[in-house]
Amino acid sequence: MAELDTSGGGKHKGGKIRSKKASTRVDLTAMVDLAFLLITFFMYTTTLQKPKAMDLAMPDDQDKRITLPIAASRSMTILLGSHDKLEWYMGEAGKSAPTVDNFGATGIRKAILENKQKVADTHSGDEKLMEVVIKPSDKSTYQDLVAILDEMKITDIHIQAIVKISQLELDDLKKNGLQ
């Protein structure tokens, strides 16, 4: 049991004779119980920080039977490099010169929206949807991959794929200083 004792001063020899103060005794057991009740109440009622996670369903690497052809006229390939930079090109690798760009509204987002509009103008029906192929390199970071997936969500790209980068594309990243 906790208690508070405020007894008077000790016995001093000599000097003035003081009146003896009565000792007060306060039982703090109820106060400790109340403190623990308040702590548990606030622990149960506070909202814990929700984990920030992105739903990403990746196919099995072992299943080689499923391959879908991508039309070069409506495909955009994004190569994630180092130093928060990326390259993108329309069509097939090696046939069009890649553009070095950065993340954000004035960088890759602008390029995605412009190319999406070009594809929609030149194609009709289901073919007017642009397909984006994302190829992260060994030097790209997880943050870069999350940033480009955020750009896919912002620009409303429905068809996207994350695939392995080819040697031709790695050589191009090295040539531009992004690998």
N, C-alpha and C positions, 0 to 999 in steps of 0.2 A: 504494500500500500504506500503510495506517495504522499508525503506531507511536507508542509512548509512550516519551519520553526523560526520565528522572529523573536528570540529571547533577548532580553536586555543585555547590556554590556557585561563584560566579565567582572570578576572581583578585583578591584584595584585597591592596592594598599595605600593608604594615605589619601590626602586630598579631600574633596567635599564628599559628603555623604549624600548619595542620591537615592531617590525613592525607587523601589524595586518595581520594574515594569512587568505587567502580567504577560505571560507568554501566550501568543495566539497560535492556534493549530488549525490549519486548513487542509482538508482532505481533498487531494487532486485526482482521485480515482475516477470520478465521474467526468472530469475534464479530459482525461486521457481517453476514456471510452468515447466521448463525443468527438474528439479529434479523429480517432480511427473510423468512426462511423462516417464523418464528413469525407475523409480521404477515400473510403470505399465507394461512397455515393458518387463523388466526382469522377472516380475511375470508371465506374459503370455507365455514367451518363455522357461522358465526353465521346465525341466521334473520333475514332482513330483515323489516321491518314490512309486513304484508300490507295492500294498499290496501282501504279501507272503501268499498265501492260497493253501491248498491242496484240490483237488476235492475228496470227499469221499461220496459215495452214500450208505446210510444205509437202510436196509429194515424196513418195519413197524413191530413193536413189537407185534401188535395186531393180525397179520395174522399168525396163528399157522399151517395152512394147508401145507405150503411149507417147507418141510424138505428133505434134500438131504443126502443120506448115503455117508460116506467117507470110502474109503478102508484103513484099518489099515496099510497095507503093504506099502502104499505110502503117508501116512500122517505124518506130523511133527507138534507137538504142542509146542508152545512157551508161557511160563507163565511169565508175567512181574511182577517183585517183586519191592522191595524198594531198595534204595541206588544205582540206575543205574545198577542193576543186574537182571538176568533172568535165568530161567530154561527151558530146552527143552528136549523133548523125542520123539522117533519115536514110532508109533503104538498107543495102547490104554493106558489110565491112569491106573497105578497100576501094569501093566504087564511088564513094562521096567523101569529101574532106571533113573530118570532125571539127566541131567548134568547141573551144575551151570556154567554160563558163563557170559560174559560181552558184551557190544556193540563194534563194530569196526571190522576192517579187520581180526584181529587175533582171534576174539571171535566168535560171532554168524554168521558172514558172512562166515567164513571158514567152520563152521558146516553146514550151509545151502547148500553151494556149494558141500561139500562132500556127504551129504545125497541126494542131487539132482542127483548127478552122480550115486550113488548106485541105486536109483530108476530107472533111465534111463537104467542102465545096466541089471537090473532084470526084467523089464517090456517091453512090445512092444506096438506099436501103440499109441492110445490116453492115454493109461494107464501109459505111461512113464513120464507123468507130475506129479510132486510132489505137494501135497496140503498142505498148511500151515494154521493151526488154531492158532490164536492169542488170548490169554486170559489175559487181564489186571486185576490185583488185585486192591483192594481199596487203597493200599499203593503206587502203581505205579503212575507216573506223566504223564501229557500230552506230555511232551518232550520225554519220553520213548516210547510212542505209535507212535509219529511222527518218531522217530529214527528207530523203527522196520519196519514201513511202507517204510521208505527210503531204508532199507536193502532189502525189498521185490523188490523194483524197481531196485536196483543195481544188485541183483542176478537174475533178470528176472524171478521171480515167478509170474505166471499168475493167479493161483487159491489160494486165501487167504480169510479167514473169521475172523471176530472179534466177539467172542461169550463170554458169561458169564462164569466165572470160577466156577468149582464145589467145593464142600466142601473137597473132597479127595485131590484135587490139592492145596487148601488153606492150608490144614494140612501139606502137603509136603513142601510148601513154609515156613511155620512156623518152621518146623523141621530143615530146612537149614538156618534159620535166615534171610529170605528175606521178611517176612511179619510183 
